[in-house]
């Protein structure tokens, strides 16, 4: 009898303990299928979600507008920026005040549109963005577009984050926000020149940077390290640097990657890169900073997984959670509902199928 009671107690503890632990994890909600008529050949470079589960996807010189209908997306419209203004739109984002921003690589421009249900996608502003960028967002005052990308100032000093005054016709740089050596965690510009140009350890790892804006603060992270840089947009200064490497994270080794990279042996470089962990995005809300990273593969038969780290806005590490399934690298975040969306690709009966997986993130 005692043994039976003990077994029952253990079983109850196991079930409820697991449930409680699972309840603190990331919850997969649904997979929203992308229909063939959307004509997406693969996951886009970026996408964003606006009100009413409407997804905006830049692809093939247009922005495709897809709306959730049950577990399927339906095509609402396509727009080209007005009179074919788009050339190669790559990055887009949606702000809670109802604006859509688009960064066009080909046109070297940024576009801002209304997205309020009344005069949907009515152009508000077009501004020059002459320099290469990975991401774009607005600062809180609405007149600055912040761009993640490489640029030099008038003295030739390199930066990897800057803001543009969108009211300037020439795309005038408003502020240089992050010197390149600080992006990589180096102390001086001289170290940056040594590691980037001479040894080429940094470009061998990768150069992409991600950021998000929350209030008067910006949070930036390089793909090659779990190191978040917090920048005050009021003081234009770094106020905090934080990050926590767990056992799931394998830091990229630039010294191992640089040799095949310098020789132009890119298949070898890519294979090595797969064994390391890479940051894939960062999101910030009024309460938390979330960093998404891909764990990498330890062996050829291994599967790389995606994990999400949670921090407070002051950089206190809270959790490192597995994102269920295979979410894919293209992600966006709904700050109002604490939901993560990720493009997934699978093969069914020899055909590629696209879907957007939806996850709820614990608060």
C-alpha positions in Angstrom: 0.0 0.0 0.0 2.8 2.4 0.9 4.6 1.6 -2.4 1.3 2.3 -4.3 0.8 5.6 -2.5 4.5 6.6 -3.1 4.2 5.7 -6.8 0.9 7.7 -7.0 2.5 10.7 -5.4 5.5 10.5 -7.7 3.3 10.3 -10.7 1.2 13.3 -9.6 4.4 15.2 -8.9 5.8 14.2 -12.3 2.7 15.3 -14.2 2.0 18.5 -12.4 5.7 19.4 -12.1 6.1 18.9 -15.9 3.0 20.9 -16.5 4.2 23.7 -14.3 7.6 23.7 -16.0 6.0 23.6 -19.4 3.7 26.4 -18.6 6.8 28.7 -18.2 8.1 27.7 -21.6 7.3 29.0 -25.1 4.0 27.8 -26.4 3.5 26.8 -30.0 0.0 28.1 -31.0 -0.5 27.3 -34.7 1.0 27.1 -38.1 -0.6 29.4 -40.7 -0.2 28.0 -44.2 1.0 30.2 -47.0 -1.0 29.3 -50.2 0.6 28.7 -53.6 -1.1 31.7 -55.0 1.0 33.9 -52.8 3.9 33.0 -55.1 6.6 33.0 -52.5 9.4 30.8 -53.7 10.9 30.6 -50.2 11.1 32.4 -46.9 11.5 36.2 -47.4 14.4 38.3 -46.1 12.0 39.8 -43.6 8.4 40.3 -42.8 6.2 41.9 -40.2 2.8 41.5 -38.7 0.3 44.4 -38.3 -3.2 44.6 -36.8 -5.7 41.9 -37.5 -3.0 39.2 -38.2 -2.1 40.9 -41.5 1.4 40.0 -42.7 3.5 42.3 -44.8 6.2 40.6 -46.9 8.7 42.4 -49.2 9.5 40.3 -52.2 10.1 40.7 -56.0 9.8 44.5 -56.0 6.6 44.6 -54.1 5.1 44.2 -50.6 2.6 41.3 -50.5 -0.2 41.8 -48.0 -1.5 38.5 -46.6 -4.2 38.1 -44.0 -4.9 35.2 -41.7 -8.1 33.3 -42.5 -8.4 30.3 -40.2 -5.2 28.4 -40.5 -4.5 29.8 -44.0 -3.2 33.1 -45.3 -5.1 34.8 -48.1 -3.7 37.4 -50.5 -5.3 40.8 -49.9 -3.1 42.9 -52.3 0.3 43.7 -53.6 1.7 47.2 -53.7 4.8 48.6 -55.3 5.3 51.8 -53.4 3.2 53.9 -55.9 4.0 54.0 -59.6 6.6 51.3 -59.2 8.7 53.1 -56.7 10.1 49.9 -55.2 13.2 48.3 -56.8 14.4 45.8 -54.2 12.5 46.1 -50.9 14.0 43.8 -48.3 13.2 45.0 -44.8 9.9 46.2 -43.4 8.4 46.9 -39.9 5.2 48.0 -38.4 4.9 50.5 -35.6 2.0 50.6 -33.1 1.0 54.1 -34.3 0.0 52.5 -37.6 3.0 53.2 -39.8 4.8 50.8 -42.1 8.5 51.3 -42.9 10.2 49.8 -45.8 14.0 49.7 -46.6 14.6 49.4 -50.3 18.1 48.1 -51.2 17.8 48.8 -54.9 16.4 52.3 -54.7 18.6 53.2 -51.7 15.5 54.7 -50.1 13.3 54.3 -47.1 9.5 54.5 -47.4 6.9 55.2 -44.8 3.2 54.4 -45.3 0.0 54.6 -43.3 -1.6 51.4 -42.2 -4.8 52.4 -40.4 -7.6 50.8 -42.4 -8.8 54.2 -43.7 -6.1 55.3 -46.1 -4.2 52.0 -46.1 -0.6 52.2 -47.5 -0.9 55.8 -48.4 2.6 57.2 -48.7 3.7 59.5 -45.9 7.3 60.0 -46.5 10.2 58.9 -48.8 13.8 59.5 -47.7 17.2 58.7 -49.0 19.1 55.9 -47.4 22.3 55.8 -49.3 24.2 53.3 -47.3 24.0 49.5 -46.9 21.7 48.3 -44.1 20.4 45.2 -42.5 17.5 46.5 -40.5 15.5 49.7 -40.0 13.2 51.1 -37.3 11.9 54.5 -36.2 13.0 56.2 -33.0 10.4 57.4 -30.6 10.2 61.0 -32.0 9.2 59.7 -35.4 11.6 61.8 -37.4 14.6 59.5 -37.1 15.0 56.3 -39.0 17.6 54.1 -37.4 19.6 51.8 -39.7 21.8 48.8 -38.8 24.6 48.8 -41.4 28.2 49.9 -42.2 29.0 53.6 -42.7 31.9 56.0 -42.1 31.8 59.6 -40.9 33.6 62.6 -42.5 36.8 61.6 -40.8 36.6 58.0 -42.1 35.7 56.5 -38.7 33.6 53.3 -39.2 30.2 52.9 -37.5 27.6 50.1 -37.6 24.5 51.9 -36.4 23.3 55.3 -37.4 20.1 57.4 -37.7 18.8 59.4 -40.6 16.7 62.6 -40.4 13.7 61.5 -42.6 12.9 65.2 -43.3 16.2 65.6 -45.1 16.0 65.2 -48.8 19.6 64.1 -49.1 19.3 61.4 -46.4 21.4 63.4 -44.0 23.0 61.4 -41.2 21.5 62.6 -37.9 23.6 60.6 -35.4 26.4 58.0 -35.6 25.4 55.7 -32.8 27.8 52.7 -32.6 31.5 52.7 -33.5 32.4 49.4 -35.3 35.0 48.3 -32.8 32.4 48.4 -30.0 30.0 46.3 -32.1 32.5 43.4 -31.9 33.4 44.0 -28.3 36.9 45.4 -29.1 38.5 48.1 -27.1 40.1 50.2 -29.9 39.8 51.0 -33.6 43.3 49.5 -34.0 42.1 46.2 -32.7 39.2 46.3 -35.1 41.5 47.0 -38.1 43.7 44.0 -37.0 40.8 41.5 -36.6 38.6 42.7 -39.4 41.0 43.6 -42.2 44.3 41.8 -41.5 43.3 38.6 -39.8 39.7 38.7 -41.2 38.4 36.8 -38.1 35.3 39.1 -37.8 33.9 38.9 -41.4 34.6 35.2 -41.4 32.2 34.9 -38.5 29.6 37.2 -40.1 28.8 40.9 -40.0 25.0 41.2 -39.6 23.6 43.1 -36.7 20.1 43.2 -35.2 18.4 45.8 -33.0 15.1 47.0 -31.6 13.9 50.2 -30.0 12.0 50.5 -26.8 11.1 54.0 -25.6 14.3 56.0 -25.4 16.6 53.0 -25.5 18.0 50.9 -28.3 19.2 47.3 -27.9 21.7 46.0 -30.5 23.4 42.6 -30.9 25.9 41.2 -33.4 25.1 37.8 -34.9 28.5 36.4 -33.7 28.0 36.9 -30.0 25.5 36.9 -27.1 26.4 40.4 -26.2 23.6 43.0 -26.1 24.5 46.7 -26.3 22.1 49.1 -24.8 22.2 52.6 -26.3 20.4 55.7 -24.9 18.9 57.6 -27.7 18.7 60.7 -25.5 22.3 60.8 -24.6 23.6 59.0 -27.7 25.7 56.8 -25.5 26.1 53.2 -24.5 24.6 52.7 -21.0 24.9 48.9 -20.6 26.4 45.8 -22.2 25.1 42.4 -21.1 24.7 38.8 -22.2 24.8 35.3 -20.8 26.3 32.3 -22.5 24.6 29.1 -21.5 25.6 25.5 -22.2 23.4 25.5 -25.3 25.5 28.3 -26.9 28.8 27.6 -28.7 30.6 30.9 -29.4 31.9 31.2 -33.1 35.6 30.8 -33.3 37.0 33.4 -35.8 40.5 31.9 -35.8 39.1 28.6 -37.1 36.9 30.3 -39.6 39.3 32.8 -41.0 41.7 30.4 -42.7 39.2 28.9 -45.2 37.5 32.3 -45.5 40.7 34.0 -46.6 41.4 31.2 -49.1 37.9 31.5 -50.6 37.0 28.0 -49.5 33.4 29.1 -48.7 31.8 25.6 -48.5 34.3 24.8 -45.8 33.6 28.1 -44.0 29.8 27.5 -44.2 30.2 24.0 -42.8 32.2 25.2 -39.9 29.7 28.0 -39.3 27.0 25.4 -38.8 28.9 24.0 -35.8 28.6 27.3 -33.9 25.8 29.2 -32.4 24.5 32.4 -34.1 22.2 35.2 -32.9 19.2 35.5 -35.3 17.2 38.4 -33.9 16.5 40.7 -30.9 13.2 42.1 -29.7 12.4 44.5 -26.9 9.1 45.2 -25.1 8.3 47.5 -22.1 9.3 44.7 -19.8 11.9 42.4 -21.5 14.6 42.0 -24.1 14.5 38.8 -26.1 17.4 37.4 -27.9 16.9 34.5 -30.4 19.9 32.3 -31.3 20.5 29.2 -33.3 22.4 26.5 -31.4 24.4 25.0 -34.3 25.1 21.4 -35.0 27.7 19.4 -33.1 27.7 16.5 -35.7 26.5 16.2 -39.3 23.5 14.2 -38.1 22.6 16.7 -35.4 19.8 19.2 -35.8 20.3 22.9 -35.0 17.6 24.2 -32.7 16.5 27.7 -31.9 16.4 29.2 -28.4 15.2 32.4 -26.9 16.8 34.3 -24.0 14.9 36.6 -21.8 16.5 39.6 -20.0 15.1 42.6 -18.1 15.6 46.0 -19.7 18.5 46.5 -17.3 20.2 43.4 -18.6 19.4 40.9 -15.8 19.4 37.4 -17.3 16.1 35.5 -16.7 15.7 32.4 -18.9 17.0 30.5 -21.8 14.1 28.7 -23.5 13.8 26.2 -26.4 11.6 27.4 -29.3 9.5 24.3 -30.2 9.7 22.7 -33.6 11.8 24.2 -36.4 10.9 27.9 -36.5 13.3 29.1 -39.2 15.5 32.2 -39.2 13.0 34.8 -40.5 11.1 36.1 -37.5 9.0 39.0 -36.3 7.5 39.9 -32.9 4.1 41.2 -31.9 4.9 43.4 -28.8 1.3 44.0 -27.9 0.6 40.2 -27.5 4.0 38.9 -26.7 3.9 36.6 -29.7 6.7 35.5 -32.0 6.1 34.6 -35.7 8.6 32.6 -37.7 8.6 31.5 -41.4 9.0 27.7 -41.7 9.6 25.6 -44.7 8.9 21.9 -45.0 8.7 19.3 -47.8 5.5 17.3 -48.2 5.2 14.7 -51.0 8.2 16.2 -52.7 6.8 19.8 -52.6 8.0 22.7 -50.5 5.3 24.1 -48.2 5.6 27.4 -46.4 3.9 28.4 -43.2 4.2 31.0 -40.5 4.5 29.4 -37.0 3.0 31.4 -34.1 4.4 31.2 -30.6 3.4 32.8 -27.3 6.2 34.0 -25.1 5.9 33.9 -21.3 5.8 37.3 -19.6 
